Amino acid sequence: MSSKINTSGISHFFLAIFFTLFTFGLSAENPEHGHDTVAVAMAENHGPATENQNAPHKKVNMAEIAIEHVLDSHSWHLWGDEHPVSISLPVILKTNKGLVYFSSGEFKHDVHGKVVVEKNGERFVNFEEDIYYASEIANEHGQFLETHLNAKGKSHPINEKPLDFSITKNVAQLLFSALILILLFTSIARAYKKTGVTSAPTGKQSFMEPLIVFVRDEIAKSNIGGGKHEKYVPYLLTVFFLILINNILGLIPISANLTGNIAFTFVLAIITFIVTSFSANKHYWGHIFMPPAPKALYPILIPLEFLGIFTKPFALMIRLFANMTAGHIIVISLVGLIFTFESYLVSPIAVGFALFIDVLECLVALLQAYIFTLLTALFIGSAMVDHHEESHEGEKASAHH
Amino acid sequence: MNLFILGSLITPGIGLIFWTGVVFLLLVGILGKFAWKPILNSIKTREQGIEDALKSAERALNDMRELQSNNEKIMNDARAERDAMLKEARETKDSIVAEAKQKAQADADRILSGAREQITAEKNAAVAEIKNQVAVLSIEIAEKILKAELSNDDKQKALVTNLVKDLNFN
């Protein structure tokens, strides 16, 4: 009974936080200058302003659009380009003077460093979804930035950046997915309490139970031996379902590409690394620092083995990031064919292929969640294995010398 | 291709790292306490229950088998006992019948021999009586004949001789 009150209390707490974040509001904005081009409207807000404004017929740079779509942003763009509709999200900056909060709506959809937001005597601009301290005066393109031309002739800002802890689109989706997971699984837990353990599961309970049992038996139990898997099951379940729900949410067109963001996969991989290192027994470390090989090879083997500790979680990070990002880029590129060729005739082919890739992505969403969890369990399990033969060899080798 | 944007694709942002870390750890804690623990415990309890039920079913089956074999054994014993009883009864009957027969035979023999003895005795008595009667009759006849014949001495002598000759019994 008391746990039930706690659960709903926590749910309400999170719900409250979540909605507070979005009280920054929905904003529809009229840009200062309007365009009449419709077909290429998609590119309008992304390309550099100078190239677009005087051109009679704008060319779409699909590569840039594709990359931008898989990146994070400070507001949640829903639709529209001339009159974009987006959900403003909180911007939280750690500046030299402390923390600064404001709504991303204050940038008025600008991502070219032209709109300055002034807070507590500090001035900020948004350039391609990175927030910089604004310069005192605008440059020749109207950007409050000092730019520097790189080797390829592309200008990039050299202004200082505050630390950006904003609730970006990815963070918002992360919180949203966490909320869904909490509500879903606490309600399933209540269902078990209510119907008792002897009756068969029903509804969402019966849908999730096989997945939970699969993670417990096929992922945790079969890879972490010696009956020590039980304390890792909650962690593995959380990893599996958090990745799965965000992989699936990522397939919805207006959603964020959270699992295809390297920061997200980086954190999960770091946690895997920490859990693996703290679960490791002396055989694991012995294998790295005293490999069962002649001492002469140690200068080569020890750095290699030591590197191996990091390459495994690194591969985890890259695998999930690359798989999800690649899938999204392919879908966007296929749809982009219509705009690149500027012909409706391409659309059946483009849509057909995009549909095919989307269906494939549904499979990939499940598969990548499975693979990440499986490999995490495998790393933990291999760090805990008792290498009896190897330890004996090691003892023999050390006795020799 | 904007290399700057490509670079940001593989540069992890500090904000998302921070929030992912915070949210993930909170999520592990909250789900661990309020979801995974009760769910996993319930599943485990159910699995334990199913296993117990299966085991007890197997045990019941074994018990039943044992009972069945016991029953069969009892049946076999009963059958054997019945056969033995039948056999004994048959033997008893046979012996009784044989005894009765023997006894009857003995009785019959005894009765027969008794009857035979009686008959012999009766016959002897009858013969003795007849002898007596014959003797009486003979005396009477002899008397009459004597009365008649004894008129003459010769005739008397011849008659007596003849009579004695004829009286040759057995």
Chai-1 contact restraints between the chains, C-beta under 6 A:
chainA,res_idxA,chainB,res_idxB,connection_type,confidence,min_distance_angstrom,max_distance_angstrom,comment,restraint_id
A,T7,B,F34,contact,1.0,0.0,6.0,A-B,restraint_1
A,A63,B,M1,contact,1.0,0.0,6.0,A-B,restraint_2
A,E64,B,N2,contact,1.0,0.0,6.0,A-B,restraint_3
A,I67,B,I5,contact,1.0,0.0,6.0,A-B,restraint_4
A,H156,B,F4,contact,1.0,0.0,6.0,A-B,restraint_5
A,L163,B,I14,contact,1.0,0.0,6.0,A-B,restraint_6
A,D164,B,G15,contact,1.0,0.0,6.0,A-B,restraint_7
A,F165,B,G15,contact,1.0,0.0,6.0,A-B,restraint_8
A,F165,B,F18,contact,1.0,0.0,6.0,A-B,restraint_9
A,S166,B,G15,contact,1.0,0.0,6.0,A-B,restraint_10
A,N170,B,L16,contact,1.0,0.0,6.0,A-B,restraint_11
A,V171,B,W19,contact,1.0,0.0,6.0,A-B,restraint_12
A,L174,B,V23,contact,1.0,0.0,6.0,A-B,restraint_13
A,A178,B,V23,contact,1.0,0.0,6.0,A-B,restraint_14
A,A178,B,L27,contact,1.0,0.0,6.0,A-B,restraint_15
A,I182,B,I30,contact,1.0,0.0,6.0,A-B,restraint_16
A,F185,B,L31,contact,1.0,0.0,6.0,A-B,restraint_17
A,F185,B,A35,contact,1.0,0.0,6.0,A-B,restraint_18
A,T186,B,F34,contact,1.0,0.0,6.0,A-B,restraint_19
A,T186,B,A35,contact,1.0,0.0,6.0,A-B,restraint_20
A,A189,B,A35,contact,1.0,0.0,6.0,A-B,restraint_21
A,A189,B,P38,contact,1.0,0.0,6.0,A-B,restraint_22
A,A189,B,I39,contact,1.0,0.0,6.0,A-B,restraint_23
A,Y192,B,I39,contact,1.0,0.0,6.0,A-B,restraint_24
A,Y192,B,S42,contact,1.0,0.0,6.0,A-B,restraint_25
A,V197,B,S42,contact,1.0,0.0,6.0,A-B,restraint_26
A,V197,B,T45,contact,1.0,0.0,6.0,A-B,restraint_27
A,V197,B,R46,contact,1.0,0.0,6.0,A-B,restraint_28
A,P234,B,G32,contact,1.0,0.0,6.0,A-B,restraint_29
A,P234,B,W36,contact,1.0,0.0,6.0,A-B,restraint_30
A,Y235,B,V28,contact,1.0,0.0,6.0,A-B,restraint_31
A,L237,B,W36,contact,1.0,0.0,6.0,A-B,restraint_32
A,T238,B,L27,contact,1.0,0.0,6.0,A-B,restraint_33
A,T238,B,V28,contact,1.0,0.0,6.0,A-B,restraint_34
A,T238,B,L31,contact,1.0,0.0,6.0,A-B,restraint_35
A,I262,B,I10,contact,1.0,0.0,6.0,A-B,restraint_36
A,I262,B,P12,contact,1.0,0.0,6.0,A-B,restraint_37
A,A263,B,P12,contact,1.0,0.0,6.0,A-B,restraint_38
A,A263,B,G13,contact,1.0,0.0,6.0,A-B,restraint_39
A,A263,B,L16,contact,1.0,0.0,6.0,A-B,restraint_40
A,A263,B,I17,contact,1.0,0.0,6.0,A-B,restraint_41
A,F264,B,T20,contact,1.0,0.0,6.0,A-B,restraint_42
A,F266,B,P12,contact,1.0,0.0,6.0,A-B,restraint_43
A,V267,B,I17,contact,1.0,0.0,6.0,A-B,restraint_44
A,V267,B,T20,contact,1.0,0.0,6.0,A-B,restraint_45
A,V267,B,G21,contact,1.0,0.0,6.0,A-B,restraint_46
